[in-house]
Amino acid sequence: MMSKDRLSNQVRRCRFEAGELTQQALAERVGVTRQTIIAIEQGNYTPSLTLALKIARTFGKSVEEVFWLEQ
Amino acid sequence: MNRLQKKAWVELIACGVMIVLITIPAILFLASRNARGLDYLLIALIVGAPTGLIAYLIELKKLNDYDEREKEIIRKAFMLSMMIFVFYLFVFAFTAFFLIGGKEKMPVVFLPLMVLTGIFLAQCVQSAALLIQCSKEEDDE
């Protein structure tokens, strides 16, 4: 049976904790568009593992600290 | 307008010009003059093949510029357009068969017209799918 788990994240919070990093600045650091960062923050897009690792590394955190499964 | 929306409009306009304004009128003109099949093939090789190859190479080069979410949006739009294309060919072929019947004949010019109008329809669907997916994105800083 398919799981209904939803990936949640605190990318937005991490951005503000990292000196109010803008979506555009984060997007440039991880090599995506600003729309992709918006979609991730809103939970409309599940990033690949590579992108999730890049985002977490940008904030100096582990992936689990930035992304988690909402059950 | 983001680059996916630009891509959708550019491809729709380019496809419309190439198919609706150039290729279909050219085929109908040649068919009205009862040209041989080889004439169409020569024109396709001289004009169509280089144009198609250039468009394909440009698209291939651009694809590397898109990020993973944009590629996913493009993939979904492409899959939908291919489904519509196959469905259209199915409907066109069977409608013709049911309307005309098993022993009757139809002009052979309908075959390329069926494919070309199908390609144009698929492009319309692909562009619409891209635009709809982009419009769902909310801008939020």
Backbone of each chain as ProteinMPNN parsed JSONL, in Angstrom:
{"seq_chain_A": "MMSKDRLSNQVRRCRFEAGELTQQALAERVGVTRQTIIAIEQGNYTPSLTLALKIARTFGKSVEEVFWLEQ", "coords_chain_A": {"N_chain_A": [[0.844, -1.203, 0.0], [0.448, 2.26, -0.792], [2.375, 4.825, 0.78], [1.322, 7.693, 2.677], [2.981, 9.672, 3.431], [4.329, 12.924, 3.962], [6.669, 15.25, 2.837], [8.12, 17.537, 4.891], [9.61, 20.76, 5.611], [12.09, 23.082, 6.865], [13.145, 25.19, 5.436], [12.649, 27.858, 4.926], [12.752, 28.972, 7.505], [15.4, 28.372, 8.128], [16.675, 29.985, 6.295], [16.182, 32.547, 7.284], [17.438, 32.344, 9.717], [19.986, 32.186, 8.846], [20.969, 34.737, 8.473], [18.959, 36.193, 7.134], [18.896, 35.234, 4.459], [18.184, 35.56, 1.058], [15.636, 34.154, -1.116], [16.507, 34.103, -3.729], [19.285, 34.282, -3.427], [19.837, 31.881, -2.091], [18.938, 30.116, -4.032], [20.791, 30.583, -6.07], [23.11, 29.689, -4.836], [22.668, 26.937, -4.6], [22.192, 26.208, -7.159], [19.686, 26.322, -8.559], [16.444, 27.585, -9.722], [14.738, 30.524, -8.441], [12.045, 30.045, -8.254], [11.978, 27.336, -7.779], [12.97, 27.12, -5.195], [10.916, 28.466, -3.88], [8.799, 26.692, -4.407], [9.689, 24.447, -2.997], [9.76, 25.413, -0.349], [7.057, 25.87, 0.039], [6.149, 23.349, 0.03], [5.317, 22.22, -2.287], [6.949, 20.961, -4.026], [9.039, 18.167, -4.064], [12.342, 17.94, -3.342], [15.238, 16.502, -5.042], [17.514, 14.056, -3.666], [20.104, 14.958, -3.92], [19.77, 17.736, -4.243], [18.525, 18.343, -1.819], [20.601, 17.728, -0.05], [22.463, 19.658, -0.839], [21.114, 22.011, -0.121], [20.872, 21.662, 2.649], [23.579, 21.576, 3.326], [24.312, 24.172, 2.699], [23.245, 25.566, 4.811], [24.726, 24.551, 6.81], [23.805, 22.283, 8.091], [22.411, 18.984, 8.835], [20.636, 16.816, 6.521], [18.357, 15.762, 7.72], [17.771, 17.64, 9.619], [16.772, 19.733, 8.224], [14.882, 18.718, 6.449], [12.037, 16.608, 6.884], [9.881, 13.739, 7.437], [6.418, 14.063, 7.437], [3.928, 12.501, 9.154]], "CA_chain_A": [[0.0, 0.0, 0.0], [1.251, 3.48, -0.906], [2.453, 5.643, 1.973], [0.834, 9.066, 2.473], [3.926, 10.552, 4.105], [4.562, 14.193, 3.269], [7.961, 15.814, 3.22], [8.076, 18.919, 5.377], [10.961, 21.331, 5.704], [12.19, 24.406, 7.495], [14.079, 25.958, 4.608], [12.369, 29.29, 5.13], [13.28, 29.332, 8.825], [16.868, 28.307, 8.028], [17.12, 31.175, 5.542], [16.172, 33.717, 8.172], [18.476, 32.122, 10.725], [21.285, 32.387, 8.185], [21.136, 36.16, 8.141], [17.927, 36.601, 6.168], [19.313, 34.871, 3.096], [17.014, 35.636, 0.172], [15.366, 32.954, -1.921], [17.36, 34.198, -4.92], [20.664, 33.964, -3.032], [19.889, 30.436, -1.831], [18.792, 29.453, -5.335], [22.075, 30.685, -6.785], [24.106, 28.848, -4.152], [22.445, 25.502, -4.833], [22.089, 25.99, -8.608], [18.32, 26.167, -9.101], [15.768, 28.876, -9.871], [14.045, 30.992, -7.235], [10.736, 29.372, -8.235], [12.156, 26.004, -7.19], [13.067, 27.322, -3.743], [9.549, 28.795, -3.432], [8.003, 25.455, -4.444], [10.154, 23.581, -1.903], [9.309, 26.003, 0.92], [5.604, 25.714, 0.149], [5.837, 21.909, 0.057], [4.733, 21.82, -3.572], [7.923, 20.178, -4.784], [9.967, 17.368, -3.256], [13.642, 18.003, -4.034], [16.026, 15.273, -5.118], [18.426, 13.914, -2.523], [21.256, 15.829, -4.193], [19.404, 19.13, -3.951], [18.284, 18.435, -0.374], [21.93, 17.759, 0.578], [23.072, 20.97, -1.136], [20.428, 23.025, 0.691], [21.262, 21.448, 4.048], [24.995, 21.955, 3.473], [24.369, 25.641, 2.662], [22.934, 26.07, 6.161], [25.602, 23.865, 7.763], [22.99, 21.332, 8.859], [22.202, 17.693, 8.166], [19.383, 16.8, 5.764], [17.241, 15.496, 8.641], [17.442, 18.859, 10.37], [16.057, 20.661, 7.326], [13.73, 18.007, 5.863], [11.568, 15.435, 7.65], [8.613, 13.18, 6.965], [5.225, 14.345, 8.244], [3.095, 11.291, 9.0]], "C_chain_A": [[0.884, 1.261, 0.0], [1.217, 4.287, 0.393], [1.946, 7.053, 1.669], [1.725, 10.061, 3.195], [4.166, 11.803, 3.268], [5.868, 14.779, 3.768], [7.784, 17.276, 3.651], [9.504, 19.455, 5.486], [10.923, 22.66, 6.446], [13.227, 25.258, 6.747], [13.898, 27.457, 4.856], [12.975, 29.776, 6.453], [14.812, 29.371, 8.782], [17.415, 29.534, 7.294], [17.208, 32.391, 6.46], [17.226, 33.593, 9.264], [19.875, 32.363, 10.145], [21.419, 33.83, 7.695], [20.192, 36.649, 7.069], [18.396, 36.424, 4.733], [18.077, 34.906, 2.191], [16.847, 34.329, -0.594], [16.291, 32.93, -3.144], [18.804, 33.797, -4.578], [20.821, 32.474, -2.772], [19.829, 29.659, -3.152], [20.117, 29.454, -6.098], [23.135, 29.775, -6.163], [23.931, 27.364, -4.471], [22.188, 25.183, -6.312], [20.708, 25.669, -9.13], [17.702, 27.553, -9.269], [15.081, 29.254, -8.555], [12.672, 30.312, -7.106], [10.841, 27.987, -7.595], [12.254, 26.104, -5.667], [11.678, 27.632, -3.168], [8.711, 27.521, -3.347], [8.396, 24.511, -3.307], [9.63, 24.113, -0.567], [7.816, 25.8, 1.131], [5.182, 24.246, 0.2], [5.209, 21.422, -1.227], [5.686, 20.986, -4.416], [8.851, 19.454, -3.821], [11.317, 17.351, -3.959], [14.311, 16.635, -4.106], [16.95, 15.225, -3.901], [19.627, 14.843, -2.688], [20.945, 17.277, -3.811], [19.173, 19.327, -2.454], [19.62, 18.523, 0.375], [22.6, 19.12, 0.368], [22.46, 22.053, -0.257], [20.861, 22.905, 2.152], [22.702, 21.895, 4.277], [25.154, 23.476, 3.472], [24.14, 26.23, 4.057], [23.815, 25.42, 7.232], [24.853, 22.889, 8.649], [22.925, 19.999, 8.126], [20.848, 17.744, 7.446], [18.18, 16.626, 6.699], [16.84, 16.733, 9.447], [16.619, 19.833, 9.522], [14.794, 20.011, 6.752], [13.339, 16.843, 6.764], [10.217, 14.983, 7.102], [7.5, 13.477, 7.956], [4.294, 13.156, 8.067], [1.66, 11.533, 9.453]], "O_chain_A": [[1.908, 1.326, 0.68], [0.17, 4.418, 1.026], [2.111, 7.553, 0.557], [1.289, 11.161, 3.534], [4.202, 11.752, 2.039], [6.137, 14.8, 4.969], [7.355, 18.125, 2.87], [10.472, 18.696, 5.456], [9.868, 23.269, 6.625], [14.057, 25.94, 7.348], [14.865, 28.209, 4.979], [13.614, 30.826, 6.519], [15.437, 30.281, 9.327], [18.479, 30.051, 7.632], [18.171, 33.156, 6.419], [17.828, 34.58, 9.686], [20.814, 32.698, 10.867], [21.935, 34.078, 6.605], [20.577, 37.428, 6.196], [18.307, 37.335, 3.909], [17.04, 34.338, 2.535], [17.769, 33.521, -0.707], [16.789, 31.876, -3.541], [19.456, 33.075, -5.331], [21.812, 31.868, -3.179], [20.56, 28.69, -3.36], [20.506, 28.45, -6.694], [23.948, 29.174, -6.866], [24.908, 26.626, -4.597], [21.988, 24.024, -6.673], [20.555, 24.846, -10.033], [18.345, 28.566, -8.997], [14.873, 28.413, -7.68], [12.201, 30.041, -6.001], [9.903, 27.524, -6.946], [11.696, 25.28, -4.943], [11.31, 27.127, -2.107], [8.009, 27.289, -2.363], [7.538, 23.851, -2.722], [9.117, 23.349, 0.251], [7.361, 25.585, 2.254], [4.005, 23.937, 0.39], [4.631, 20.336, -1.265], [5.278, 20.377, -5.404], [9.381, 20.049, -2.882], [11.433, 16.807, -5.057], [13.993, 15.73, -3.335], [17.139, 16.222, -3.204], [20.104, 15.439, -1.722], [21.738, 17.949, -3.151], [19.57, 20.344, -1.886], [19.754, 19.3, 1.32], [23.225, 19.662, 1.28], [23.167, 22.902, 0.286], [21.175, 23.899, 2.806], [23.013, 22.516, 5.294], [26.023, 24.011, 4.159], [24.742, 27.234, 4.436], [23.666, 25.705, 8.42], [25.21, 22.686, 9.81], [23.322, 19.887, 6.966], [20.02, 18.61, 7.729], [17.132, 17.244, 6.51], [15.701, 16.848, 9.899], [15.866, 20.651, 10.051], [13.766, 20.67, 6.591], [14.199, 16.174, 7.337], [9.517, 15.723, 6.412], [7.612, 13.188, 9.147], [3.91, 12.835, 6.943], [0.831, 10.625, 9.391]]}, "seq_chain_B": "MNRLQKKAWVELIACGVMIVLITIPAILFLASRNARGLDYLLIALIVGAPTGLIAYLIELKKLNDYDEREKEIIRKAFMLSMMIFVFYLFVFAFTAFFLIGGKEKMPVVFLPLMVLTGIFLAQCVQSAALLIQCSKEEDDE", "coords_chain_B": {"N_chain_B": [[7.28, 36.892, -16.684], [8.491, 33.652, -16.627], [11.292, 31.481, -17.653], [10.276, 29.026, -18.502], [7.677, 29.616, -19.26], [8.252, 31.32, -21.367], [9.506, 29.494, -23.059], [7.303, 27.817, -23.628], [5.61, 29.539, -25.102], [7.286, 30.317, -27.25], [7.848, 27.852, -28.497], [5.279, 27.077, -29.217], [4.524, 29.068, -31.037], [6.572, 28.778, -32.964], [6.125, 26.153, -33.801], [3.543, 26.4, -34.787], [3.966, 28.173, -36.932], [5.756, 26.664, -38.529], [4.304, 24.284, -39.082], [1.463, 24.829, -39.483], [1.429, 27.157, -41.063], [3.401, 26.763, -43.016], [4.211, 23.961, -43.7], [1.782, 22.356, -43.983], [0.209, 23.913, -45.89], [2.095, 23.718, -48.003], [2.146, 20.972, -48.579], [-0.531, 20.575, -49.33], [-0.593, 22.195, -51.566], [1.274, 20.922, -53.262], [-0.021, 18.481, -53.478], [-2.317, 19.254, -54.831], [-1.259, 19.751, -57.267], [-0.66, 17.317, -58.054], [1.817, 16.141, -57.421], [4.7, 13.929, -57.369], [5.429, 11.372, -54.92], [8.129, 11.357, -54.345], [8.922, 13.98, -54.706], [7.947, 15.279, -52.45], [9.501, 14.072, -50.574], [12.07, 14.958, -51.22], [11.832, 17.713, -50.718], [11.291, 17.572, -48.0], [13.715, 16.535, -47.084], [15.534, 18.508, -47.849], [14.585, 20.95, -46.75], [13.04, 20.435, -44.374], [14.48, 18.507, -42.755], [17.095, 19.708, -41.996], [16.085, 21.955, -40.584], [14.596, 20.756, -38.548], [16.653, 19.336, -37.273], [18.337, 21.395, -36.363], [16.574, 22.717, -34.609], [16.211, 20.655, -32.777], [18.817, 20.332, -31.722], [19.233, 22.834, -30.537], [17.256, 22.759, -28.571], [18.167, 20.584, -27.07], [20.55, 21.601, -26.055], [19.581, 23.682, -24.492], [18.203, 22.278, -22.567], [19.972, 21.49, -20.609], [20.23, 23.75, -19.107], [18.034, 23.983, -17.502], [16.67, 23.536, -14.215], [16.156, 20.803, -11.818], [13.414, 20.749, -11.063], [12.182, 22.181, -13.095], [12.81, 20.522, -15.243], [11.255, 18.344, -14.536], [8.692, 19.409, -14.777], [8.691, 19.897, -17.531], [8.952, 17.269, -18.423], [6.526, 16.11, -17.552], [4.69, 17.626, -19.052], [5.466, 16.877, -21.623], [4.944, 14.114, -21.618], [2.152, 14.153, -21.341], [1.47, 15.412, -23.739], [2.322, 13.503, -25.577], [0.591, 11.401, -25.002], [-1.84, 12.534, -25.771], [-1.285, 12.864, -28.469], [-1.068, 10.2, -29.441], [-3.657, 9.339, -28.833], [-5.131, 11.062, -30.462], [-4.284, 10.24, -33.049], [-5.335, 7.672, -33.014], [-8.121, 8.205, -32.787], [-8.505, 9.718, -35.127], [-7.787, 7.865, -37.178], [-9.602, 5.727, -36.744], [-12.05, 7.042, -36.904], [-12.051, 7.858, -39.553], [-12.057, 5.342, -40.739], [-14.517, 4.276, -39.838], [-16.292, 6.115, -40.911], [-15.811, 6.093, -43.681], [-15.604, 3.443, -44.403], [-14.805, -0.065, -45.033], [-14.177, -0.827, -47.702], [-13.929, 1.402, -49.23], [-12.106, 4.31, -50.555], [-9.657, 6.778, -49.589], [-8.109, 10.003, -50.076], [-4.57, 9.914, -50.215], [-3.193, 12.008, -49.175], [-4.266, 12.627, -46.778], [-2.923, 11.188, -44.862], [-0.223, 12.314, -44.209], [-1.299, 14.766, -43.357], [-2.782, 14.018, -41.161], [-0.758, 13.242, -39.359], [0.736, 15.625, -39.137], [-1.145, 17.527, -38.171], [-1.628, 16.277, -35.819], [0.868, 16.485, -34.541], [0.956, 19.252, -34.214], [-1.251, 19.628, -32.543], [-0.329, 18.191, -30.326], [1.805, 19.817, -29.595], [0.429, 22.134, -28.878], [-0.919, 21.172, -26.63], [1.265, 20.523, -25.004], [2.464, 23.052, -24.608], [0.344, 24.366, -23.349], [0.152, 22.805, -21.05], [2.598, 23.369, -19.834], [2.277, 26.123, -19.334], [0.061, 26.107, -17.623], [1.036, 24.661, -15.429], [3.051, 26.409, -14.627], [1.538, 28.63, -13.939], [0.359, 27.816, -11.633], [2.23, 28.131, -9.721], [2.993, 29.965, -6.912], [4.08, 33.2, -6.231], [6.26, 34.019, -3.712], [7.964, 35.706, -1.426]], "CA_chain_B": [[7.236, 35.614, -17.41], [9.734, 32.904, -16.421], [11.813, 30.902, -18.904], [9.402, 27.941, -18.964], [6.559, 30.243, -19.973], [8.802, 31.776, -22.654], [9.702, 28.279, -23.876], [5.989, 27.365, -24.075], [5.105, 30.434, -26.157], [8.179, 30.261, -28.42], [7.651, 26.571, -29.195], [3.937, 27.06, -29.81], [4.545, 29.943, -32.215], [7.454, 28.166, -33.967], [5.443, 24.968, -34.32], [2.422, 26.892, -35.587], [4.481, 28.717, -38.197], [6.34, 25.58, -39.324], [3.332, 23.274, -39.52], [0.189, 25.357, -39.986], [1.604, 28.177, -42.104], [4.336, 26.375, -44.08], [4.218, 22.565, -44.161], [0.474, 21.888, -44.459], [-0.095, 24.532, -47.193], [2.998, 23.193, -49.035], [1.68, 19.625, -48.944], [-1.803, 20.714, -50.062], [-0.269, 22.761, -52.878], [1.888, 19.86, -54.065], [-1.038, 17.463, -53.747], [-3.232, 19.779, -55.847], [-0.562, 19.677, -58.561], [-0.434, 15.888, -58.275], [3.257, 15.876, -57.404], [5.071, 12.563, -56.982], [5.844, 11.212, -53.529], [9.554, 11.664, -54.242], [9.058, 15.439, -54.592], [7.73, 15.635, -51.046], [10.657, 13.566, -49.821], [13.189, 15.861, -51.484], [11.578, 18.959, -49.976], [11.439, 17.251, -46.572], [15.134, 16.358, -46.791], [16.27, 19.766, -48.055], [14.103, 22.017, -45.854], [12.554, 19.955, -43.078], [15.477, 17.803, -41.934], [18.015, 20.639, -41.32], [15.343, 22.784, -39.627], [14.289, 19.902, -37.407], [17.9, 19.008, -36.58], [18.783, 22.611, -35.656], [15.651, 22.922, -33.48], [16.484, 19.601, -31.796], [20.097, 20.608, -31.059], [19.027, 24.001, -29.666], [16.471, 22.293, -27.43], [19.033, 19.705, -26.28], [21.51, 22.459, -25.363], [18.83, 24.442, -23.484], [17.716, 21.374, -21.528], [20.96, 21.455, -19.529], [20.119, 24.969, -18.302], [16.894, 23.905, -16.59], [16.94, 22.788, -12.978], [15.435, 19.524, -11.735], [11.954, 20.952, -11.019], [11.765, 22.582, -14.439], [12.859, 19.316, -16.083], [10.102, 17.519, -14.163], [7.528, 20.055, -15.39], [8.796, 19.646, -18.97], [8.701, 15.838, -18.641], [5.081, 15.883, -17.397], [4.013, 18.231, -20.203], [5.789, 16.07, -22.796], [4.21, 12.849, -21.502], [0.742, 14.437, -21.622], [1.325, 15.707, -25.165], [2.452, 12.238, -26.315], [-0.657, 10.655, -24.807], [-2.853, 13.18, -26.613], [-0.906, 12.594, -29.859], [-1.464, 8.813, -29.748], [-5.127, 9.302, -28.78], [-5.609, 11.767, -31.655], [-4.069, 9.359, -34.204], [-6.308, 6.59, -32.848], [-9.456, 8.732, -33.103], [-8.509, 10.11, -36.547], [-7.747, 6.669, -38.02], [-10.833, 4.942, -36.625], [-13.168, 7.847, -37.4], [-11.999, 7.738, -41.011], [-12.452, 3.971, -41.076], [-15.951, 4.093, -39.604], [-17.065, 6.989, -41.803], [-15.617, 5.754, -45.087], [-15.9, 2.025, -44.585], [-13.664, -0.931, -45.316], [-13.827, -1.022, -49.115], [-13.805, 2.691, -49.925], [-10.753, 4.876, -50.565], [-9.534, 8.182, -49.219], [-6.845, 10.54, -50.616], [-3.417, 9.574, -49.385], [-2.705, 13.241, -48.553], [-4.778, 12.671, -45.407], [-1.979, 10.571, -43.922], [0.663, 13.325, -43.605], [-2.087, 15.787, -42.657], [-3.136, 13.437, -39.862], [0.424, 13.298, -38.484], [1.128, 17.017, -38.893], [-2.105, 18.166, -37.273], [-1.4, 15.625, -34.519], [2.057, 17.102, -33.929], [0.584, 20.611, -33.791], [-2.119, 19.475, -31.375], [0.527, 17.781, -29.202], [2.568, 21.0, -29.17], [-0.516, 23.012, -28.162], [-1.149, 20.568, -25.308], [2.505, 20.645, -24.226], [2.614, 24.453, -24.197], [-0.712, 24.655, -22.371], [0.508, 22.123, -19.798], [3.689, 24.144, -19.219], [1.736, 27.391, -18.841], [-0.827, 25.837, -16.483], [1.875, 24.299, -14.272], [3.742, 27.626, -14.174], [0.58, 29.559, -13.338], [0.018, 27.325, -10.293], [3.281, 28.534, -8.782], [2.71, 31.248, -6.265], [5.284, 33.971, -5.916], [6.228, 34.261, -2.276], [9.313, 36.009, -0.886]], "C_chain_B": [[8.561, 34.867, -17.2], [10.135, 32.152, -17.698], [10.99, 29.71, -19.407], [8.213, 28.491, -19.741], [7.025, 30.75, -21.343], [8.971, 30.596, -23.605], [8.364, 27.819, -24.468], [5.49, 28.219, -25.239], [5.953, 30.345, -27.419], [7.942, 28.98, -29.211], [6.293, 26.509, -29.879], [3.914, 27.895, -31.096], [5.386, 29.313, -33.332], [6.769, 26.971, -34.621], [4.269, 25.387, -35.216], [2.874, 27.397, -36.939], [4.96, 27.588, -39.101], [5.279, 24.638, -39.902], [2.113, 23.896, -40.193], [0.395, 26.324, -41.148], [2.508, 27.742, -43.253], [4.097, 24.947, -44.586], [2.87, 22.107, -44.731], [0.077, 22.574, -45.775], [0.797, 23.989, -48.316], [2.542, 21.821, -49.51], [0.393, 19.709, -49.759], [-1.56, 21.267, -51.466], [0.309, 21.68, -53.797], [0.859, 18.794, -54.432], [-1.994, 17.929, -54.836], [-2.603, 19.733, -57.235], [-0.185, 18.237, -58.904], [1.056, 15.551, -58.322], [3.538, 14.443, -56.95], [5.512, 12.541, -55.514], [7.293, 11.605, -53.317], [9.793, 13.17, -54.097], [8.9, 15.897, -53.147], [8.965, 15.254, -50.226], [11.857, 14.486, -49.993], [13.037, 17.158, -50.69], [11.773, 18.727, -48.475], [12.914, 17.149, -46.201], [15.893, 17.684, -46.865], [15.874, 20.826, -47.021], [13.808, 21.494, -44.442], [13.635, 19.376, -42.19], [16.467, 18.767, -41.256], [17.31, 21.492, -40.267], [15.056, 21.996, -38.35], [15.53, 19.606, -36.582], [18.399, 20.202, -35.761], [17.909, 22.853, -34.416], [15.932, 21.91, -32.376], [17.767, 19.9, -31.013], [19.992, 21.798, -30.105], [18.301, 23.572, -28.392], [17.323, 21.444, -26.487], [20.016, 20.531, -25.437], [20.811, 23.214, -24.212], [18.435, 23.569, -22.303], [18.674, 21.319, -20.342], [20.864, 22.676, -18.613], [18.984, 24.896, -17.276], [17.273, 23.142, -15.329], [16.007, 21.584, -12.893], [13.915, 19.69, -11.71], [11.421, 21.335, -12.393], [11.775, 21.381, -15.393], [11.671, 18.401, -15.799], [8.82, 18.083, -14.788], [7.52, 19.782, -16.903], [8.46, 18.182, -19.272], [7.194, 15.539, -18.555], [4.318, 16.41, -18.613], [4.236, 17.394, -21.457], [5.007, 14.756, -22.78], [2.734, 13.056, -21.848], [0.541, 14.665, -23.12], [1.441, 14.429, -25.997], [1.191, 11.381, -26.188], [-1.757, 11.217, -25.71], [-2.576, 12.874, -28.088], [-1.368, 11.19, -30.272], [-2.992, 8.704, -29.783], [-5.72, 9.95, -30.039], [-5.461, 10.881, -32.9], [-5.085, 8.218, -34.191], [-7.695, 7.058, -33.294], [-9.553, 9.062, -34.592], [-8.636, 8.867, -37.432], [-9.075, 5.912, -37.951], [-12.059, 5.719, -37.079], [-13.227, 7.742, -38.923], [-12.49, 6.357, -41.448], [-13.959, 3.771, -40.933], [-16.79, 4.929, -40.573], [-17.009, 6.517, -43.254], [-15.938, 4.284, -45.361], [-14.692, 1.251, -45.06], [-13.238, -0.99, -46.76], [-13.625, 0.286, -49.881], [-12.366, 3.202, -49.856], [-10.791, 6.319, -50.078], [-8.2, 8.696, -49.761], [-5.691, 10.3, -49.654], [-2.833, 10.807, -48.681], [-3.202, 13.366, -47.105], [-3.792, 12.099, -44.398], [-0.977, 11.568, -43.345], [-0.096, 14.415, -42.862], [-2.474, 15.31, -41.257], [-1.955, 13.57, -38.886], [0.763, 14.745, -38.131], [0.157, 17.733, -37.947], [-1.977, 17.566, -35.868], [-0.215, 16.232, -33.795], [1.713, 18.499, -33.416], [-0.308, 20.566, -32.544], [-1.288, 19.12, -30.134], [1.332, 18.968, -28.672], [1.682, 21.975, -28.399], [-0.733, 22.494, -26.743], [0.076, 20.744, -24.42], [2.688, 22.073, -23.717], [1.585, 24.826, -23.138], [-0.372, 24.035, -21.02], [1.627, 22.872, -19.072], [3.136, 25.418, -18.578], [0.856, 27.176, -17.607], [-0.004, 25.502, -15.24], [2.604, 25.526, -13.716], [2.78, 28.562, -13.452], [0.188, 29.12, -11.926], [1.036, 27.771, -9.247], [2.958, 29.907, -8.201], [4.025, 31.941, -5.944], [5.233, 34.38, -4.451], [7.634, 34.488, -1.767], [9.301, 35.961, 0.628]], "O_chain_B": [[9.625, 35.378, -17.549], [9.414, 32.179, -18.695], [11.002, 29.412, -20.601], [7.793, 27.917, -20.746], [6.312, 30.635, -22.34], [8.633, 30.675, -24.786], [8.285, 27.475, -25.648], [5.005, 27.691, -26.24], [5.419, 30.302, -28.528], [7.845, 29.008, -30.438], [6.162, 25.963, -30.975], [3.354, 27.477, -32.109], [4.981, 29.307, -34.494], [6.825, 26.799, -35.838], [4.039, 24.793, -36.269], [2.261, 27.101, -37.965], [4.625, 27.544, -40.285], [5.352, 24.247, -41.067], [1.768, 23.546, -41.321], [-0.374, 26.315, -42.11], [2.405, 28.284, -44.353], [3.813, 24.747, -45.767], [2.814, 21.54, -45.822], [-0.354, 21.888, -46.702], [0.336, 23.815, -49.444], [2.551, 21.541, -50.709], [0.237, 19.004, -50.757], [-2.221, 20.871, -52.427], [-0.103, 21.537, -54.948], [0.86, 18.271, -55.546], [-2.439, 17.133, -55.664], [-3.303, 19.684, -58.247], [0.501, 17.969, -59.889], [1.497, 14.769, -59.164], [2.736, 13.827, -56.248], [5.913, 13.562, -54.953], [7.66, 12.117, -52.26], [10.75, 13.589, -53.445], [9.617, 16.78, -52.679], [9.406, 15.98, -49.335], [12.578, 14.763, -49.034], [13.988, 17.637, -50.071], [12.34, 19.563, -47.771], [13.325, 17.614, -45.138], [16.779, 17.95, -46.053], [16.736, 21.518, -46.48], [14.277, 22.052, -43.45], [13.712, 19.706, -41.007], [16.669, 18.66, -40.046], [17.856, 21.73, -39.189], [15.242, 22.486, -37.236], [15.486, 19.619, -35.352], [18.827, 20.047, -34.618], [18.41, 23.15, -33.332], [15.901, 22.246, -31.192], [17.806, 19.742, -29.792], [20.57, 21.791, -29.018], [18.673, 23.962, -27.285], [17.22, 21.562, -25.266], [20.283, 20.215, -24.278], [21.362, 23.363, -23.122], [18.341, 24.049, -21.173], [18.246, 21.124, -19.204], [21.351, 22.649, -17.482], [18.97, 25.649, -16.302], [18.089, 22.221, -15.366], [15.176, 21.366, -13.774], [13.198, 18.864, -12.275], [10.355, 20.882, -12.809], [10.887, 21.231, -16.232], [11.142, 17.761, -16.707], [7.972, 17.331, -15.267], [6.477, 19.475, -17.48], [7.774, 17.885, -20.25], [6.655, 14.806, -19.384], [3.424, 15.746, -19.138], [3.322, 17.216, -22.262], [4.472, 14.335, -23.805], [2.136, 12.245, -22.554], [-0.428, 14.18, -23.704], [0.749, 14.278, -27.003], [0.777, 10.722, -27.142], [-2.508, 10.465, -26.332], [-3.504, 12.652, -28.866], [-1.983, 11.017, -31.324], [-3.55, 8.05, -30.664], [-6.689, 9.447, -30.606], [-6.385, 10.778, -33.707], [-5.626, 7.847, -35.232], [-8.359, 6.387, -34.084], [-10.545, 8.737, -35.245], [-9.483, 8.816, -38.324], [-9.611, 5.503, -38.981], [-13.01, 5.127, -37.588], [-14.295, 7.562, -39.507], [-13.245, 6.231, -42.412], [-14.599, 3.173, -41.797], [-17.863, 4.505, -41.001], [-18.013, 6.536, -43.966], [-16.473, 3.934, -46.413], [-13.677, 1.833, -45.443], [-12.055, -1.184, -47.04], [-13.203, 0.278, -51.037], [-11.517, 2.61, -49.189], [-11.822, 6.989, -50.148], [-7.254, 7.92, -49.896], [-5.825, 10.464, -48.441], [-2.076, 10.679, -47.719], [-2.634, 14.113, -46.309], [-3.81, 12.47, -43.225], [-0.869, 11.679, -42.123], [0.388, 14.936, -41.857], [-2.491, 16.086, -40.301], [-2.136, 13.961, -37.733], [1.043, 15.059, -36.974], [0.577, 18.452, -37.04], [-2.188, 18.248, -34.865], [-0.27, 16.471, -32.588], [2.125, 18.885, -32.322], [-0.142, 21.359, -31.617], [-1.502, 19.66, -29.048], [1.522, 19.112, -27.465], [2.105, 22.566, -27.405], [-0.733, 23.262, -25.781], [-0.043, 21.07, -23.239], [3.022, 22.288, -22.552], [1.897, 25.507, -22.161], [-0.577, 24.653, -19.975], [1.606, 22.995, -17.847], [3.472, 25.755, -17.442], [0.9, 27.964, -16.662], [-0.291, 25.982, -14.144], [2.759, 25.673, -12.503], [3.151, 29.21, -12.474], [-0.258, 29.935, -11.118], [0.75, 27.788, -8.05], [2.689, 30.866, -8.924], [4.963, 31.321, -5.444], [4.274, 35.011, -4.006], [8.419, 33.544, -1.687], [10.333, 36.186, 1.261]]}, "name": "protein", "num_of_chains": 2, "seq": "MMSKDRLSNQVRRCRFEAGELTQQALAERVGVTRQTIIAIEQGNYTPSLTLALKIARTFGKSVEEVFWLEQMNRLQKKAWVELIACGVMIVLITIPAILFLASRNARGLDYLLIALIVGAPTGLIAYLIELKKLNDYDEREKEIIRKAFMLSMMIFVFYLFVFAFTAFFLIGGKEKMPVVFLPLMVLTGIFLAQCVQSAALLIQCSKEEDDE"}
